[in-house]
Amino acid sequence: MGDMFRSEEMALCQMFIQPEAAYTSVSELGETGCVQFRDLNSGVNAFQRKFVTEVRRCDELERKIRYIEAEIKKDGIVMPEIIDDIPKAPNPREIIDLEAHLEKTENEILELAQNEVNLKSNYLELTELRKVLENTQGFFSDQEVLNLDSSNRGGADDVAAQSRGRLGFVAGVINRERVFAFERMLWRISRGNVFLKRSDLDEPLNDPATGHPIYKTVFVAFFQGEQLKNRIKKVCTGFHASMYPCPSSHTEREEMVKGVRTRLEDLKLVLSQTEDHRSRVLATVSKNLPSWSIMVKKMKAIYHTLNLFNMDVTKKCLIGECWVPTKDLPIVQKALSDGSAAVGSTIPSFLNVIDTNEQPPTFNRTNRFTRGFQNLIDAYGIASYRECNPALYTCITFPFLFAVMFGDLGHGFILTLFGAWMCIYEKSLARKKGGEIWNIFFGGRYIILLMGIFSCYTGFIYNDVFSKSMNIFGSTWTPRYNTSTVIKNPSLQLNPQYHVKGVYPIGLDPIWQMADNKIIFLNTYKMKLSIITGVAHMIFGVCMSVVNFLHFKRVSSIVLEFVPQILFLVLLFGYMVFMMFFKWVTYTAVTDVQANTPGCAPSVLIMFINMMLFKHTEPLPGCNEYMFDGQSSVERVFVFIALICIPWMLLGKPLYIKFTRKNQAHAKHNGELTGNMEMNEGETQLPTASDAHEGGGHGHDDEPMSEIFIHQAIHTIEYVLSTISHTASYLRLWALSLAHAQLSEVLWNMVLAMGLKQTSYSGAVVLYFIFGAWCLFTLAILVMMEGLSAFLHTLRLHWVEFMSKFYEGLGYAFQPFSFKAIMDDDEEE
């Protein structure tokens, strides 16, 4: 957790790597995943960089792997998953062998695929011919018919036959969706002189190229005349109809069918052998394809990274710049030495830390537990470099504020079970691909687990289990009425002075579950809890700004920003919280002083309004307006100090900047005069530290005073108004908690209670279905919808009300060159 308090210290380093060791060195750095490289060739076109040829080779290898993978998936072959034994980036010698192997495999698969398409095309044609011969049996009568498509008849015989009034015909197969347009076209070109018979095929045929099913229809078009024959052939060609020779005699058709069936059986045998050979080739390749894919991706990433390097003038050394966490500098140096040793380089690689005024990237080291909370903070904005990280405190405050709104022991237990299941089986579930929504839930598994545990705690404090209470310790309320009074009166009022013995050990007394004024009591109870929680949360956020001021050595901001802010918040709203506790402690039913009885307890809200407006409210007879002596004077002092804090915040910082600027300019002028007086002839003046500081443009040195005053005015107005609005915003804790409890009670009374009231034997069956409906509504509405609503409100309270007090979020993320991150991104895509 110490690493999460603020981001890691970063160092800008310069690498000097020999060209022969560059590939292996960058490969070792990719395995460590702790270096973010900078592009030193930003002005160079991507196609003019040194390693663009190698990147193109990798693109070609990736294309071949994608093609082979598509063919493997097409055949339904399952590729093994690589979990533990992840291969490293290949050596340059292995790349040549891998290229040759992939080239050979791709050509073999292409050849097999082409042969298969040709065989299937022949098979489709023979199948269509068989269907034509079988389906045209009923199209012909015993009368002799002339087939003008037969190649064994001469043109003179055809003309003679046509003159004797005999019909010719054309047989073929056409797609079923084109039949009606085909029929209309034949009618139009022949003016009704073509007789068409058709028969739909019951079983679909498979497309040779795609394998998709095709529904077709067998047709026979009878006609008379050579001219109509040519027209019909042209129409068939235009509609992509396949024409097949079909003898008119029954005997010839039977013999032709037998021959076609024999050829089909032979083709089936050849196709099965081709498919077996293809399956064997693909099964052999599938064992190594995942490893090859990872190796090629790593190799491509290495060459992309090497394109960020710059070649020195002598072209004997590659120079790169990178950001490295200072804790990981020994790891980077070891990776460079391992890379040089792997190729036997005699000249070692160097890593030099260089000074810079540039803002480093922000890197927060996380683990499985803290990663989800850090993602919540990063979604708002990446922390500025070395800024205090809110994620450390969010690990506790986020599930707690969620539980205040979601407080139910039963619903919290459901969340706990779901989160615990994802945490216990996280290794197996991490390999599951369930879509984007599942990835969100799984990424926040520890958040869900803590939200469930905290909800169980607050549900126990509220004494709320599916809208019912638990009587664990027994109620401290004891009615002293006799039996007849209890029976005759529908409702009785219990005075805590006579009917309460002691204090309930923890949480809410179960007697409130049956009270008529339960909602009134819970309203005041939860409203005060939400205000107390919110003010404490905001005070903690303001105090966290001191940590940033001390780290960045802005001590003046503590006096000019933190002190007025904390005074304004504590003297107004912190005082209101104090009055709540003082009211709980002071006023009791067991007292002899009338002014301290519950009936004389003043409203905290009315007292706060009177304090701000300097008003008074007349108390009831025998009661006091204030809770303690001198309260009016104390409140007046608090309001005056709070009002003084407003111009303190508004003018303090700008005036301080204006004053320090004059002093800096005066000191700089005197220093220049003294330095010039002491310089000898021919010497050159050296730049001073103040020059470098001004040149860097840090802080407010480059801003005009008008902008500083405007910025501070906006900041002051925002803080003063947001202190009021943010305090009111925490009332959502009360509102959502009350709404959740009421929804749970309505669901119990309107659904489950109907089944529990059944007295007959059939009521057991009715209760079974009603209980199922109650469980469904509980999970869908109270756990999922209400849980999502409470989650979003908790997120808003952290982003706006808490983090706005100290968090800037103006940094940029540390994105190291990591093979693991590259592989994870590819899997998500």
C-alpha positions in Angstrom: 0.0 0.0 0.0 3.0 2.3 0.5 3.5 2.4 -3.3 -0.1 3.7 -3.7 0.4 6.8 -1.5 1.8 8.7 -4.5 3.1 7.8 -7.9 6.5 6.3 -8.5 9.6 8.4 -9.0 10.5 8.4 -12.7 13.8 8.9 -14.4 14.5 10.0 -18.0 17.2 7.7 -19.3 19.3 7.5 -22.4 20.2 4.2 -23.9 23.2 3.4 -26.1 22.9 0.0 -27.7 25.0 -1.7 -30.4 23.0 -2.5 -33.5 23.7 -6.3 -33.3 22.4 -6.3 -29.7 19.4 -4.0 -30.3 16.9 -6.7 -31.1 17.7 -9.0 -28.1 18.0 -6.0 -25.7 14.6 -4.6 -26.6 13.2 -8.1 -26.4 14.4 -8.4 -22.8 13.0 -4.9 -22.0 9.6 -6.0 -23.4 9.6 -9.0 -21.1 10.2 -6.8 -18.1 7.6 -4.2 -19.1 9.0 -1.3 -17.1 10.3 1.1 -19.9 8.3 3.7 -21.8 10.2 4.8 -24.9 10.1 8.2 -26.5 10.0 8.8 -30.2 13.2 10.4 -31.3 12.1 10.3 -35.0 8.9 12.2 -34.8 9.8 14.2 -37.8 10.5 11.1 -40.0 7.8 9.5 -42.1 6.8 6.0 -41.0 7.9 4.6 -44.3 11.4 6.1 -44.1 12.4 4.6 -40.8 15.2 2.1 -40.4 13.3 -1.0 -39.6 10.3 -0.5 -41.8 11.2 -3.5 -44.0 11.2 -5.8 -40.9 7.8 -4.4 -39.9 6.4 -5.2 -43.3 7.8 -8.8 -43.1 6.0 -9.1 -39.8 2.8 -7.8 -41.3 3.1 -10.4 -44.1 3.6 -13.2 -41.5 0.6 -12.0 -39.5 -1.5 -12.1 -42.7 -0.5 -15.7 -43.3 -1.2 -16.7 -39.7 -4.6 -15.0 -39.9 -5.4 -16.9 -43.1 -4.3 -20.3 -41.6 -6.3 -19.5 -38.4 -9.4 -18.8 -40.4 -9.1 -22.1 -42.2 -8.6 -23.9 -38.9 -11.7 -22.3 -37.5 -13.7 -23.1 -40.6 -12.9 -26.8 -40.1 -13.9 -26.6 -36.4 -10.5 -27.6 -35.1 -9.8 -26.3 -31.6 -6.4 -24.6 -31.1 -4.7 -25.2 -27.8 -4.4 -22.2 -25.4 -1.1 -21.0 -24.2 -1.3 -20.1 -20.5 2.0 -20.6 -18.8 4.7 -21.5 -21.3 4.6 -18.3 -23.4 7.3 -18.3 -26.0 9.9 -15.5 -26.2 10.6 -13.4 -29.2 12.3 -15.5 -31.9 15.9 -15.0 -32.9 16.6 -13.6 -36.4 17.6 -17.1 -37.6 14.4 -18.5 -36.3 12.5 -15.8 -38.2 13.8 -17.2 -41.6 12.8 -20.7 -40.7 9.3 -19.5 -39.5 8.8 -17.6 -42.8 9.7 -20.6 -44.9 7.4 -22.9 -42.8 4.5 -20.5 -43.0 5.0 -20.0 -46.7 5.0 -23.7 -47.3 1.9 -24.2 -45.1 0.0 -21.4 -46.7 0.7 -22.7 -50.3 -0.3 -26.2 -49.3 -3.6 -25.1 -47.8 -4.3 -22.8 -50.7 -3.7 -25.7 -53.1 -5.9 -28.0 -51.1 -8.6 -25.4 -50.9 -8.5 -24.8 -54.6 -8.6 -28.5 -55.4 -11.5 -28.9 -52.9 -13.4 -26.1 -54.6 -12.9 -27.7 -58.0 -13.9 -31.1 -56.8 -17.0 -29.7 -55.1 -17.9 -27.8 -58.3 -17.7 -31.0 -60.3 -19.7 -32.7 -57.6 -22.3 -30.0 -57.7 -22.6 -30.1 -61.4 -23.1 -33.9 -61.4 -25.6 -33.7 -58.5 -27.6 -31.1 -60.5 -27.5 -33.3 -63.6 -28.7 -36.3 -61.5 -31.5 -34.1 -60.1 -32.4 -33.0 -63.6 -32.6 -36.5 -64.9 -34.6 -37.8 -61.9 -37.1 -34.9 -61.8 -37.8 -34.8 -65.5 -39.3 -38.3 -65.6 -42.8 -36.9 -65.3 -42.3 -34.1 -67.8 -42.2 -36.4 -70.9 -45.0 -38.4 -72.5 -44.7 -41.4 -74.7 -44.8 -39.2 -77.8 -41.3 -38.6 -79.3 -39.8 -35.3 -78.3 -36.7 -33.7 -80.0 -33.9 -32.4 -77.6 -32.3 -29.6 -79.5 -29.4 -29.6 -77.0 -28.2 -33.1 -77.9 -24.9 -33.1 -79.6 -25.6 -36.3 -81.6 -28.3 -34.8 -83.8 -27.5 -32.8 -86.9 -28.9 -29.4 -87.8 -30.7 -30.7 -91.0 -32.6 -33.2 -88.9 -33.5 -30.6 -86.4 -35.0 -28.3 -89.0 -36.9 -31.2 -90.6 -38.2 -32.2 -87.2 -39.3 -28.7 -86.5 -41.1 -28.5 -89.8 -43.1 -31.7 -88.9 -44.3 -29.9 -85.7 -42.3 -31.7 -83.1 -41.1 -29.9 -79.9 -37.6 -29.3 -78.7 -36.7 -28.6 -75.0 -33.9 -27.2 -72.8 -33.4 -28.7 -69.3 -31.5 -27.2 -66.5 -31.3 -25.9 -62.9 -31.9 -22.3 -61.6 -31.9 -20.7 -58.2 -35.3 -20.8 -56.6 -35.6 -17.1 -55.9 -35.1 -16.4 -59.7 -37.7 -18.8 -61.0 -40.7 -16.4 -61.3 -38.7 -13.7 -63.0 -37.2 -16.4 -65.3 -40.7 -17.6 -66.2 -41.9 -14.1 -67.0 -38.9 -13.4 -69.2 -39.5 -16.6 -71.2 -43.1 -15.7 -71.7 -42.2 -12.2 -73.0 -39.5 -13.3 -75.4 -41.6 -16.1 -76.9 -45.0 -14.3 -76.7 -46.4 -17.2 -74.9 -44.9 -19.9 -77.2 -42.7 -21.6 -74.5 -44.2 -24.2 -72.2 -42.2 -24.4 -68.9 -42.4 -27.1 -66.4 -40.5 -26.9 -63.0 -39.9 -28.9 -59.9 -38.4 -27.6 -56.7 -35.6 -29.6 -55.1 -36.4 -30.8 -51.6 -32.9 -30.8 -50.3 -30.6 -27.8 -50.6 -27.3 -28.0 -52.4 -24.0 -26.6 -51.0 -22.1 -23.8 -52.6 -18.5 -25.1 -53.5 -16.8 -21.8 -52.5 -18.6 -20.8 -49.3 -20.4 -24.0 -48.2 -23.7 -22.1 -47.8 -26.9 -23.9 -48.7 -28.5 -23.1 -52.1 -32.1 -23.9 -52.9 -32.6 -24.7 -56.6 -35.4 -25.6 -59.0 -35.3 -28.1 -62.0 -37.0 -26.7 -65.2 -37.7 -27.9 -68.7 -38.6 -25.4 -71.4 -40.4 -26.8 -74.4 -40.4 -24.8 -77.6 -40.5 -25.0 -81.4 -38.0 -23.4 -83.7 -34.3 -22.6 -83.8 -34.8 -19.0 -83.1 -36.5 -19.6 -79.8 -33.8 -22.0 -78.8 -31.1 -19.3 -79.1 -33.3 -16.9 -77.2 -34.0 -19.3 -74.4 -30.2 -20.1 -74.1 -29.4 -16.4 -73.8 -32.1 -16.0 -71.0 -30.7 -19.0 -69.2 -27.2 -17.5 -69.3 -28.5 -14.1 -68.1 -30.3 -15.7 -65.1 -27.2 -17.9 -64.3 -29.1 -21.0 -64.9 -27.1 -24.2 -65.5 -28.2 -26.2 -68.6 -27.7 -29.9 -68.9 -28.2 -32.4 -71.7 -31.2 -34.6 -71.1 -32.3 -37.4 -73.5 -35.9 -37.6 -74.4 -36.0 -41.4 -74.3 -36.6 -43.1 -70.9 -34.0 -45.8 -71.5 -31.3 -43.3 -72.3 -32.1 -41.3 -69.2 -31.9 -44.4 -67.0 -28.5 -45.3 -68.4 -27.3 -41.7 -68.0 -28.4 -41.6 -64.4 -26.5 -44.8 -63.6 -23.3 -43.3 -65.1 -23.8 -40.1 -63.2 -24.3 -42.0 -59.9 -21.1 -44.0 -60.5 -19.1 -40.8 -61.1 -20.6 -39.2 -57.9 -19.5 -42.1 -55.8 -16.0 -41.8 -57.1 -16.0 -38.1 -56.5 -17.3 -38.6 -52.9 -14.3 -40.9 -52.3 -11.8 -38.4 -53.6 -13.5 -35.6 -51.6 -13.3 -37.5 -48.4 -9.6 -38.3 -49.0 -8.9 -34.6 -49.7 -10.7 -33.5 -46.6 -8.8 -36.0 -44.5 -5.5 -34.8 -45.8 -6.6 -31.2 -45.2 -7.6 -32.0 -41.7 -4.3 -33.7 -40.9 -2.4 -30.7 -42.3 -4.5 -28.2 -40.3 -4.4 -30.3 -37.1 -0.6 -30.4 -37.3 -0.3 -26.6 -37.9 -2.9 -25.8 -35.1 -0.5 -27.2 -32.4 2.1 -24.6 -33.2 0.0 -21.7 -34.6 -0.7 -19.9 -31.2 3.1 -19.9 -30.4 3.9 -18.6 -33.9 1.3 -15.9 -33.5 2.8 -14.7 -30.2 6.3 -14.8 -31.6 5.3 -12.7 -34.6 3.5 -10.2 -32.5 6.5 -9.8 -30.2 8.8 -9.5 -33.2 6.7 -6.8 -34.7 6.5 -4.9 -31.4 10.3 -5.0 -31.1 10.8 -3.5 -34.6 8.2 -0.9 -34.0 10.1 0.1 -30.8 13.4 0.1 -32.6 11.9 2.6 -35.1 11.7 5.0 -32.1 15.5 4.9 -31.7 17.9 7.3 -33.4 21.1 6.2 -35.2 24.2 8.1 -34.2 26.4 9.9 -36.8 28.8 7.0 -37.1 25.9 4.5 -37.6 27.6 2.2 -35.0 25.2 2.8 -32.1 21.4 3.1 -31.6 20.3 5.9 -29.1 17.0 5.8 -27.4 15.3 7.8 -24.6 12.9 6.3 -22.1 11.1 6.9 -18.8 11.9 4.3 -16.2 10.7 4.0 -12.5 13.8 4.6 -10.4 13.1 1.4 -8.5 13.3 -0.6 -11.8 16.7 0.9 -13.0 18.6 -2.2 -11.9 16.1 -4.4 -13.8 16.6 -2.4 -16.9 20.4 -2.5 -16.7 20.3 -6.3 -16.2 18.0 -6.6 -19.2 20.4 -4.6 -21.4 23.4 -6.7 -20.2 21.4 -9.9 -20.9 20.5 -8.7 -24.4 24.2 -7.9 -25.2 25.3 -11.3 -23.8 22.7 -13.2 -25.8 24.4 -12.2 -29.1 28.0 -12.2 -27.7 28.5 -8.4 -28.1 31.9 -7.3 -26.8 30.7 -3.7 -26.2 28.1 -3.4 -23.4 25.0 -1.2 -23.6 24.9 1.9 -21.5 22.0 3.5 -19.5 22.4 7.1 -18.4 20.0 9.1 -16.3 19.6 12.6 -17.7 18.1 15.7 -16.0 15.0 17.3 -17.5 12.3 19.9 -16.7 9.7 17.9 -18.5 6.9 16.4 -16.5 7.3 12.6 -16.2 4.4 10.2 -16.6 2.4 9.0 -13.7 2.9 5.4 -12.6 1.1 3.8 -9.6 2.2 0.3 -8.9 -0.9 -1.9 -8.3 -1.8 -5.5 -7.6 -4.9 -7.6 -8.2 -6.7 -6.0 -5.2 -5.9 -2.3 -5.8 -6.1 -2.3 -9.6 -9.9 -1.9 -9.7 -9.8 1.1 -7.3 -7.0 2.7 -9.2 -9.0 2.3 -12.4 -11.9 4.3 -10.8 -9.6 7.2 -10.0 -7.9 7.1 -13.4 -11.3 7.2 -15.1 -11.7 10.7 -13.6 -8.2 11.9 -14.5 -4.6 10.6 -14.3 -2.9 12.1 -11.2 -0.2 14.7 -11.7 3.3 13.4 -11.2 4.0 12.6 -7.5 0.6 13.9 -6.5 -1.2 12.3 -3.6 -3.2 9.3 -4.9 -6.8 9.1 -3.8 -7.0 5.4 -4.7 -5.3 4.4 -1.4 -8.2 5.8 0.7 -10.8 4.9 -1.9 -10.2 1.2 -1.1 -12.1 1.8 2.2 -14.2 4.9 1.7 -15.8 3.7 -1.6 -17.3 0.5 -0.3 -18.3 2.2 3.0 -20.3 5.0 1.3 -21.8 2.4 -1.0 -22.9 0.4 2.0 -24.5 3.4 3.7 -26.9 3.6 0.7 -27.2 -0.2 0.2 -27.4 -1.2 3.8 -29.2 -4.6 3.9 -27.7 -7.7 5.4 -29.4 -10.0 2.9 -28.6 -8.1 -0.2 -25.1 -7.5 1.0 -24.6 -11.2 1.5 -25.7 -11.8 -2.1 -23.1 -9.3 -3.3 -20.4 -10.9 -1.0 -21.1 -14.3 -2.4 -20.8 -13.1 -6.0 -17.6 -11.2 -5.3 -16.1 -14.1 -3.3 -16.9 -16.5 -6.2 -15.1 -14.3 -8.7 -12.1 -13.8 -6.3 -11.8 -17.5 -5.4 -12.0 -18.8 -9.0 -10.3 -15.8 -10.6 -7.6 -17.9 -12.3 -10.1 -20.0 -14.2 -12.5 -17.1 -14.8 -9.7 -14.9 -16.1 -9.5 -17.2 -19.2 -13.2 -16.9 -19.8 -14.3 -14.6 -22.7 -17.7 -13.3 -21.6 -17.9 -10.0 -23.4 -17.4 -6.4 -22.2 -20.0 -6.5 -19.4 -18.4 -9.6 -17.9 -14.9 -8.0 -18.1 -16.2 -4.9 -16.2 -17.7 -7.1 -13.4 -14.6 -9.3 -13.2 -12.2 -6.4 -13.2 -14.0 -5.0 -10.2 -14.4 -8.3 -8.3 -12.6 -7.0 -5.2 -14.6 -3.8 -5.2 -17.8 -5.9 -5.3 -16.5 -8.2 -2.5 -15.8 -5.2 -0.3 -19.1 -3.5 -1.1 -20.9 -6.7 -0.1 -18.9 -7.0 3.2 -19.5 -3.4 4.1 -23.2 -3.7 3.1 -23.5 -6.6 5.5 -22.0 -4.5 8.3 -24.3 -1.5 7.7 -27.3 -3.8 7.3 -26.4 -5.2 10.7 -26.3 -1.7 12.1 -29.6 -0.8 10.4 -30.9 -4.2 11.6 -32.3 -4.8 8.1 -32.5 -8.2 6.5 -34.7 -8.2 3.4 -36.8 -5.5 5.2 -37.1 -7.5 8.4 -35.3 -7.1 11.7 -33.3 -9.6 13.8 -34.1 -9.8 17.6 -30.6 -10.9 18.7 -30.1 -9.0 22.0 -33.8 -8.5 22.8 -35.5 -5.1 22.8 -34.8 -2.5 25.5 -38.4 -1.3 25.2 -40.8 -2.9 27.7 -44.5 -1.9 27.7 -45.9 -1.4 31.2 -49.5 -1.3 30.2 -51.9 -4.0 31.4 -53.4 -6.6 29.1 -56.8 -5.0 28.6 -55.2 -1.7 27.6 -53.0 -3.4 25.0 -56.0 -5.3 23.6 -58.4 -2.4 23.4 -56.1 0.2 21.9 -54.9 -0.3 18.3 -51.8 1.8 18.9 -50.0 2.9 22.1 -47.3 5.4 22.7 -44.2 4.4 24.7 -42.5 7.1 26.7 -38.7 6.4 26.8 -38.7 7.7 30.4 -40.7 4.8 31.6 -40.5 2.1 28.9 -36.7 1.9 28.1 -34.2 0.0 30.1 -30.6 0.7 29.1 -29.1 1.1 25.6 -29.4 -1.4 22.8 -25.8 -3.0 22.4 -25.2 -2.3 18.7 -27.3 -1.0 15.8 -31.0 -0.4 15.7 -33.5 -1.8 18.2 -35.8 -4.4 16.5 -38.9 -2.7 18.1 -38.7 0.0 15.5 -39.7 -2.5 12.9 -43.3 -2.5 14.3 -43.5 1.2 15.2 -45.8 3.5 13.3 -43.2 6.3 13.4 -40.5 4.1 12.0 -40.0 6.2 8.9 -39.8 9.4 10.9 -37.2 8.0 13.2 -35.1 6.5 10.4 -35.4 9.7 8.4 -33.7 11.8 11.2 -31.3 9.0 12.0 -30.0 8.4 8.5 -30.1 12.1 7.5 -27.8 13.0 10.4 -25.5 10.1 9.6 -25.2 11.2 6.0 -24.3 14.8 7.1 -21.7 13.5 9.6 -20.1 11.2 7.1 -20.1 13.8 4.4 -18.5 16.6 6.5 -15.8 14.1 7.8 -15.1 13.0 4.2 -14.7 16.6 3.0 -12.5 17.6 5.9 -10.3 14.6 5.2 -10.1 15.7 1.5 -9.1 19.3 2.5 -6.4 17.9 4.9 -5.0 15.8 2.0 -4.1 19.0 0.2 -1.5 19.7 3.0 0.3 16.5 1.9 0.6 17.8 -1.6 1.7 21.3 -0.5 4.5 19.9 1.7 5.7 17.5 -1.0 5.9 20.2 -3.7 7.4 22.7 -1.2 4.5 25.2 -1.5 4.5 26.1 2.2 2.8 29.4 1.4 -0.2 27.6 0.0 -0.8 26.0 3.5 -1.3 29.5 5.0 -3.0 31.1 2.0 -5.2 28.2 0.9 -5.5 25.3 3.4 -6.0 27.3 6.6 -8.9 29.5 5.3 -10.5 26.5 3.6 -10.4 24.3 6.7 -11.5 27.1 9.0 -14.5 27.9 6.7 -15.5 24.2 6.6 -15.0 23.3 10.2 -16.4 26.5 11.8 -19.6 26.2 9.9 -20.4 22.6 9.0 -18.1 21.0 11.4 -19.8 23.0 14.1 -23.2 21.7 12.8 -21.9 18.1 13.2 -20.7 19.0 16.7 -24.3 20.2 17.6 -25.7 16.9 16.5 -23.5 15.0 18.8 -24.0 17.5 21.6 -27.8 17.2 21.2 -27.6 13.4 21.4 -25.6 13.6 24.6 -27.4 16.4 26.4 -31.1 15.8 25.9 -32.6 12.7 27.5 -35.9 11.5 28.9 -34.4 10.5 32.2 -33.7 13.9 33.7 -35.2 16.2 36.3 -34.3 19.3 34.4 -37.1 20.3 32.0 -34.7 22.2 29.6 -32.9 18.9 28.9 -35.9 16.8 28.1 -36.4 15.7 24.4 -39.4 18.1 24.1 -37.0 21.1 24.6 -34.3 19.8 22.2 -33.9 22.5 19.5 -33.7 21.7 15.8 -30.1 21.7 14.6 -31.1 22.9 11.1 -33.1 25.9 12.6 -30.2 26.7 14.9 -27.7 26.6 11.9 -30.0 28.9 9.8 -30.3 31.3 12.7 -26.6 31.3 13.2 -26.0 32.3 9.6 -28.7 34.9 9.5 -28.1 36.3 13.1 -31.7 35.5 14.0 -33.4 34.2 17.2 -36.3 31.8 17.7 -38.4 32.0 20.8 -38.2 28.8 22.8 -41.1 26.9 24.4 -42.0 27.7 28.0 -39.4 26.1 30.3 -36.9 25.5 27.5 -33.7 27.2 26.4 -33.0 28.6 23.0 -29.4 27.5 23.0 -27.8 24.2 24.0 -25.2 25.7 26.3 -24.2 29.0 27.8 -22.4 31.5 25.5 -23.5 29.6 22.4 -24.7 32.8 20.7 -21.3 34.5 21.2 -19.5 31.4 19.9 -21.6 31.2 16.8 -21.2 34.9 16.1 -17.4 34.5 16.3 -17.4 31.4 14.1 -19.5 33.2 11.4 -17.2 36.3 11.5 -14.0 34.1 11.1 -15.7 32.2 8.3 -16.5 35.5 6.5 -12.9 36.6 7.0 -11.7 33.4 5.3 -13.4 34.4 2.0 -11.2 37.5 1.3 -8.3 35.5 2.8 -8.7 32.9 0.0 -9.6 35.5 -2.6 -6.6 37.9 -2.2 -4.0 36.1 -0.2 -2.4 34.0 -2.9 -2.4 36.7 -5.7 -0.9 39.3 -3.4 1.7 36.9 -2.3 2.7 36.1 -5.9 2.8 39.8 -6.8 5.0 40.6 -3.8 7.4 37.7 -4.5 7.7 38.6 -8.2 8.9 42.1 -7.3 11.5 40.7 -4.9 12.7 38.2 -7.4 13.0 40.9 -10.1 14.9 43.2 -7.7 17.3 40.4 -6.6 17.9 39.4 -10.2 18.7 43.0 -11.2 21.2 43.4 -8.3 22.8 40.1 -9.1 23.3 41.0 -12.7 25.0 44.3 -11.7 27.3 42.6 -9.3 28.1 39.8 -11.7 28.9 42.3 -14.5 31.1 44.3 -12.3 33.2 41.3 -11.3 33.6 39.9 -14.8 36.9 40.1 -16.5 37.4 41.2 -20.0 36.5 38.5 -22.5 34.4 36.4 -20.1 30.9 35.3 -20.9 28.1 35.5 -18.4 26.6 32.2 -17.3 22.9 31.7 -17.0 21.6 31.8 -13.5 19.2 29.4 -11.8 16.4 31.9 -12.0 16.8 32.1 -15.7 16.4 28.4 -16.1 13.4 28.4 -13.8 11.7 31.2 -15.8 12.5 29.5 -19.0 10.9 26.3 -17.8 7.6 28.1 -17.3 6.7 26.4 -14.0 4.1 27.7 -11.6 2.6 31.1 -12.1 5.7 32.9 -13.3 4.5 33.2 -16.9 0.9 34.3 -16.1 -0.1 37.9 -15.9 -1.5 39.1 -12.6 -4.9 39.7 -14.0 -5.3 36.1 -14.9 -4.1 35.0 -11.5 -6.7 37.3 -9.8 -9.4 35.9 -12.1 -8.4 32.3 -11.5 -8.3 32.8 -7.7 -11.7 34.5 -7.7 -13.2 31.5 -9.6 -11.5 29.1 -7.2 -12.8 31.0 -4.1 -16.3 31.3 -5.4 -16.3 27.6 -6.4 -15.0 26.5 -2.9 -17.5 28.6 -0.9 -20.5 27.6 -2.9 -19.4 23.9 -3.3 -18.9 23.7 0.5 -22.7 24.2 0.9 -23.7 22.2 -2.2 -21.4 19.3 -1.5 -22.7 19.0 2.1 -26.2 18.9 0.7 -25.0 16.4 -1.9 -24.1 13.9 0.8 -27.8 13.7 1.7 -28.0 11.2 -1.2 -26.7 8.7 1.3 -29.9 9.2 3.3 -32.2 9.3 0.3 -31.0 6.2 -1.4 -30.8 4.2 1.9 -34.4 5.1 2.7 -35.5 4.3 -0.9 -33.7 0.9 -0.8 -35.3 0.0 2.5 -38.8 1.0 1.3 -38.4 -0.9 -2.0 -37.3 -4.0 -0.1 -40.3 -3.7 2.3 -42.8 -3.2 -0.6 -41.4 -6.2 -2.4 -41.8 -8.3 0.8 -45.4 -7.2 1.6 -46.7 -7.1 -2.0 -45.1 -10.4 -3.3 -43.7 -12.8 -0.7 -46.3 -12.1 2.0 -49.0 -13.3 -0.4 -47.5 -16.7 -0.5 -46.8 -16.9 3.2 -50.5 -16.1 4.0 -51.6 -19.3 2.2 -53.1 -21.8 4.6 -54.2 -24.7 2.2 -52.0 -27.5 0.9 -52.0 -25.9 -2.5 -50.4 -22.9 -0.9 -47.1 -24.7 -0.9 -47.1 -24.8 -4.7 -48.2 -21.2 -4.8 -45.5 -20.2 -2.4 -42.9 -22.0 -4.6 -43.7 -19.8 -7.6 -44.2 -16.6 -5.5 -40.8 -17.2 -3.9 -39.2 -17.6 -7.3 -40.8 -14.3 -8.4 -39.6 -12.6 -5.2 -36.1 -13.9 -5.8 -36.1 -12.6 -9.4 -37.3 -9.1 -8.4 -34.9 -9.0 -5.5 -31.9 -9.8 -7.8 -33.1 -7.7 -10.7 -34.3 -4.6 -8.9 -32.8 -4.4 -5.4 -29.4 -6.0 -6.1 -28.6 -5.1 -9.7 -30.5 -1.8 -10.4 -30.3 -0.4 -6.9 -26.7 -1.6 -6.6 -25.8 0.1 -9.9 -27.5 3.3 -8.7 -25.7 3.3 -5.4 -22.4 2.6 -7.2 -22.8 5.6 -9.5 -23.8 7.9 -6.6 -20.7 6.7 -4.6 -18.5 7.4 -7.7 -19.9 10.9 -7.9 -19.3 11.6 -4.2 -15.6 10.6 -4.7 -15.0 12.4 -8.0 -16.8 15.7 -7.2 -17.2 16.1 -3.4 -14.0 14.4 -2.2 -11.3 14.6 -4.9 -12.1 18.2 -5.8 -10.6 19.3 -2.5 -7.0 18.3 -3.3 -6.8 16.3 -6.6 -5.6 18.0 -9.8 -5.5 15.0 -12.2 -3.4 16.7 -14.9 -0.9 14.0 -15.5 -0.5 11.4 -18.2 -0.3 7.6 -17.8 2.9 5.6 -17.8 2.6 3.2 -20.8 5.5 0.9 -20.8 6.7 -1.3 -23.6 5.3 -4.6 -22.4 4.7 -7.9 -24.3 2.0 -8.8 -21.7 0.1 -5.6 -22.2 0.2 -6.1 -26.0 -1.1 -9.7 -25.7 -3.9 -8.6 -23.4 -5.0 -5.8 -25.7 -5.1 -8.2 -28.7 -7.2 -10.7 -26.7 -9.7 -8.0 -25.8 -10.0 -6.9 -29.5 
